[in-house]
Amino acid sequence: MKVFGSKRAVALALTLLGLGIVGTGIALAAVTSQQVLFPPNNAANSGAANIRIVHTVANDFDSGWHTHPGPAIVQVQAGNFKIYQGSCQPTVVQKGETYIEIPGVAVRAVADGPVEWTTTLVIPGPFGGSPAPPAQTNLTTNPCA
């Protein structure tokens, strides 16, 4: 009997399992972060995409302006974020809400006070023998300035 019909179904199941694993044992600190990678150990970026799950607890957080090569799914477990993307007016993302960041578009997340969130990054795999792009590229300019 076939339980999972595709690699995507397996990736989704592993992602959901990873979210459960990552969400345990994190203590409040200035910034604490834990990652789960798929494929495990980022196995030579061998697939069409790699998934990186990062669970973070922080106080007074500012990501700075940056971009991601693929979608970034931000799920807030405690506190709230002001997320700037595509506009200089923030979208407030609160506990229990999810925000999907657009690939290649400058984004900045700011939290005043304690905040806890999980980011699931979808990182495109290598194309034509090139290495996979970095999960995040920090920007030196402010698109809202």
PyMOL commands that set and color helices and strands:
alter all, ss='L'
color gray80, all
select helices_A, chain A and resi 7-22+40-45
alter helices_A, ss='H'
color red, helices_A
select strands_A, chain A and resi 31-38+49-62+66-67+72-78+80-85+91-94+98-101+107-124+137-138
alter strands_A, ss='S'
color yellow, strands_A
deselect
rebuild
show_as cartoon
